[in-house]
């Protein structure tokens, strides 16, 4: 084995990986850097962004047919723009049940979670019939509402 081959074989990059050639050293160094950046969250969306995207998808699938996100965009249910901190049944022009209007509920993460799990258990007489029994899905939807339309 020549001196240059021995030097190349014994060369160790900062990742602690022995390399067989300078070209391999560059390739492995790039792979190591990519792995390091990915581990630091610099190449992938952060968890909050991923949850926001999941919440948006779930909102569109589970809620979007009956609820809009823009003020005045009432459908079968009221629009949800600014829902956090709003009194239940208070949206002008929405078809709110008397039970919801009289409930006195102020929407926050906890009240939304309870209501979305089983609307008619929380507010007997509400016109909302569809619940979201999965806690992770409720959390994603509520997170989306808090981040996207809580202005």
Sine and cosine of phi, psi and omega as CSV:
sin_phi,cos_phi,sin_psi,cos_psi,sin_omega,cos_omega
0.00,0.00,0.73,-0.69,-0.01,-1.00
-0.97,0.24,0.24,-0.97,0.01,-1.00
-0.88,0.47,-0.65,0.76,-0.02,-1.00
-0.93,0.38,-0.59,0.81,0.05,-1.00
-0.91,0.41,-0.66,0.75,0.00,-1.00
-0.90,0.43,-0.65,0.76,0.02,-1.00
-0.90,0.43,-0.68,0.73,-0.01,-1.00
-0.90,0.44,-0.69,0.72,-0.02,-1.00
-0.92,0.39,-0.52,0.85,-0.04,-1.00
-1.00,0.02,-0.11,0.99,0.01,-1.00
-0.92,0.40,0.75,-0.66,-0.01,-1.00
-0.83,-0.56,0.82,-0.57,0.05,-1.00
-0.97,0.23,0.19,-0.98,-0.09,-1.00
-0.87,0.49,-0.34,0.94,0.02,-1.00
-0.98,0.22,-0.14,0.99,0.00,-1.00
1.00,0.08,0.37,0.93,-0.04,-1.00
-0.95,-0.32,0.83,-0.56,0.06,-1.00
-0.95,0.32,0.65,-0.76,-0.03,-1.00
-0.88,-0.47,0.41,-0.91,-0.04,-1.00
-0.99,-0.11,-0.36,0.93,-0.02,-1.00
-0.42,-0.91,0.33,-0.94,0.05,-1.00
-0.86,0.52,-0.60,0.80,0.02,-1.00
-0.90,0.43,-0.67,0.75,0.03,-1.00
-0.91,0.42,-0.59,0.81,0.03,-1.00
-0.87,0.50,-0.69,0.73,0.02,-1.00
-0.91,0.41,-0.70,0.72,0.00,-1.00
-0.88,0.48,-0.72,0.69,0.00,-1.00
-0.93,0.36,-0.59,0.81,0.04,-1.00
-0.90,0.44,-0.65,0.76,0.05,-1.00
-0.90,0.44,-0.69,0.73,0.01,-1.00
-0.89,0.46,-0.67,0.74,0.03,-1.00
-0.89,0.46,-0.70,0.71,0.01,-1.00
-0.89,0.46,-0.68,0.73,0.03,-1.00
-0.88,0.47,-0.67,0.74,0.02,-1.00
-0.91,0.41,-0.64,0.76,0.02,-1.00
-0.90,0.43,-0.70,0.71,0.03,-1.00
-0.91,0.42,-0.64,0.77,0.03,-1.00
-0.90,0.44,-0.68,0.74,0.02,-1.00
-0.90,0.44,-0.53,0.85,0.03,-1.00
-0.99,0.16,-0.07,1.00,0.03,-1.00
0.99,0.13,0.26,0.97,-0.06,-1.00
-1.00,0.04,-0.30,0.95,0.01,-1.00
-0.97,-0.25,-0.20,0.98,-0.03,-1.00
-0.87,-0.49,0.45,-0.89,0.08,-1.00
-0.89,0.47,0.54,-0.84,0.01,-1.00
-0.95,0.32,0.19,-0.98,-0.07,-1.00
-0.87,0.49,-0.61,0.79,0.00,-1.00
-0.90,0.43,-0.65,0.76,0.03,-1.00
-0.91,0.42,-0.65,0.76,0.01,-1.00
-0.91,0.42,-0.67,0.74,0.01,-1.00
-0.92,0.40,-0.62,0.79,0.01,-1.00
-0.89,0.46,-0.69,0.73,0.02,-1.00
-0.90,0.43,-0.65,0.76,0.03,-1.00
-0.91,0.42,-0.66,0.75,0.03,-1.00
-0.89,0.46,-0.65,0.76,0.03,-1.00
-0.90,0.44,-0.70,0.72,0.02,-1.00
-0.88,0.48,-0.72,0.69,0.00,-1.00
-0.91,0.41,-0.63,0.78,0.05,-1.00
-0.86,0.51,-0.74,0.67,-0.03,-1.00
-0.89,0.46,-0.64,0.77,-0.01,-1.00
-0.95,0.30,-0.71,0.70,-0.18,-0.98
-0.99,-0.11,-0.44,0.90,-0.16,-0.99
-0.84,-0.55,-0.46,0.89,-0.18,-0.98
-0.89,0.46,-0.40,0.91,0.02,-1.00
-0.93,0.36,-0.50,0.87,-0.06,-1.00
-0.95,-0.32,-0.31,0.95,-0.08,-1.00
-0.77,-0.64,0.75,-0.66,0.13,-0.99
-1.00,-0.03,0.15,-0.99,0.00,-1.00
-0.94,-0.34,-0.18,0.98,-0.03,-1.00
-0.98,-0.19,0.57,-0.82,0.07,-1.00
-0.81,0.58,0.67,-0.74,0.00,-1.00
0.99,0.16,-0.04,1.00,-0.03,-1.00
-1.00,-0.05,0.83,0.56,0.02,-1.00
-0.97,0.24,0.61,-0.79,0.07,-1.00
-0.82,-0.57,-0.71,-0.70,0.09,-1.00
-0.88,0.47,-0.52,0.85,0.09,-1.00
-0.88,-0.47,0.14,-0.99,-0.03,-1.00
-0.95,0.33,0.35,-0.94,0.12,-0.99
-0.91,0.41,0.42,-0.91,-0.06,-1.00
-0.93,-0.36,0.26,0.97,0.10,-1.00
-0.91,0.41,0.82,-0.57,0.00,-1.00
0.95,0.33,0.41,0.91,-0.07,-1.00
-0.89,0.45,-0.57,0.82,-0.01,-1.00
-0.93,0.38,0.84,-0.54,-0.02,-1.00
1.00,-0.02,-0.07,1.00,-0.02,-1.00
-1.00,0.00,0.54,-0.84,0.07,-1.00
-0.98,0.21,0.72,-0.69,0.00,-1.00
-0.85,0.52,0.66,-0.75,0.07,-1.00
0.98,0.20,0.24,0.97,-0.11,-0.99
-0.97,-0.23,0.05,1.00,-0.04,-1.00
-0.97,0.25,0.83,-0.56,0.03,-1.00
-0.88,0.47,0.71,-0.70,0.08,-1.00
0.99,0.16,-0.08,1.00,0.02,-1.00
-1.00,0.06,0.47,-0.88,0.05,-1.00
-1.00,0.04,0.99,0.16,-0.01,-1.00
-1.00,-0.03,0.62,-0.79,0.06,-1.00
-0.95,0.30,0.44,-0.90,0.07,-1.00
-0.86,0.51,-0.61,0.79,-0.02,-1.00
-0.87,0.49,-0.67,0.74,0.00,-1.00
-0.95,0.33,-0.68,0.73,0.02,-1.00
-0.87,0.49,-0.60,0.80,-0.06,-1.00
-1.00,0.02,-0.06,1.00,-0.09,-1.00
-0.94,0.34,-0.48,0.88,-0.04,-1.00
0.97,0.26,0.13,0.99,-0.03,-1.00
-0.93,0.35,0.68,-0.74,0.18,-0.98
-0.93,-0.37,0.82,-0.57,-0.11,-0.99
-0.96,0.29,0.79,-0.61,0.19,-0.98
-0.58,-0.81,-0.06,-1.00,-0.04,-1.00
-0.83,0.56,-0.67,0.74,-0.03,-1.00
-0.94,0.34,-0.71,0.71,-0.01,-1.00
-0.93,0.37,-0.60,0.80,0.06,-1.00
-0.90,0.44,-0.66,0.75,0.00,-1.00
-0.87,0.49,-0.74,0.67,0.00,-1.00
-0.90,0.44,-0.70,0.72,-0.02,-1.00
-0.91,0.41,-0.72,0.70,-0.03,-1.00
-0.91,0.42,-0.51,0.86,0.02,-1.00
-0.90,0.44,-0.71,0.70,-0.04,-1.00
-0.41,-0.91,0.99,0.12,-0.09,-1.00
-0.80,0.60,-0.70,0.71,-0.09,-1.00
-0.98,0.21,-0.27,0.96,0.12,-0.99
-0.98,0.20,-0.61,0.79,-0.01,-1.00
-0.97,0.24,-0.66,0.75,-0.02,-1.00
-0.76,-0.65,1.00,0.08,0.06,-1.00
-0.84,0.55,0.74,-0.67,-0.01,-1.00
0.99,-0.12,-0.07,1.00,0.06,-1.00
-0.91,0.41,0.46,-0.89,0.03,-1.00
-1.00,0.08,-0.15,0.99,0.04,-1.00
-0.98,0.18,0.87,-0.50,-0.07,-1.00
-0.96,-0.29,-0.36,0.93,-0.11,-0.99
-1.00,-0.08,0.84,-0.55,0.06,-1.00
-0.96,-0.28,0.11,-0.99,0.06,-1.00
-0.84,-0.54,1.00,-0.06,-0.10,-1.00
-0.94,0.34,-0.39,0.92,-0.06,-1.00
-0.99,0.17,0.88,-0.47,-0.07,-1.00
-0.88,0.47,-0.64,0.77,0.00,-1.00
-0.91,0.41,-0.63,0.78,0.04,-1.00
-0.92,0.39,-0.66,0.75,0.05,-1.00
-0.87,0.49,-0.70,0.71,-0.01,-1.00
-0.88,0.48,-0.65,0.76,0.01,-1.00
-0.92,0.40,-0.67,0.74,0.01,-1.00
-0.90,0.43,-0.71,0.70,0.00,-1.00
-0.90,0.44,-0.67,0.74,0.06,-1.00
-0.86,0.51,-0.65,0.76,0.05,-1.00
-0.90,0.45,-0.73,0.69,0.01,-1.00
-0.89,0.46,-0.64,0.77,0.01,-1.00
-0.91,0.41,-0.63,0.78,-0.05,-1.00
-1.00,0.05,-0.55,0.83,-0.14,-0.99
-1.00,-0.07,-0.59,0.81,-0.15,-0.99
-0.74,-0.67,0.35,0.93,-0.04,-1.00
-1.00,0.04,0.26,0.97,-0.01,-1.00
-0.97,0.25,0.00,0.00,0.00,0.00
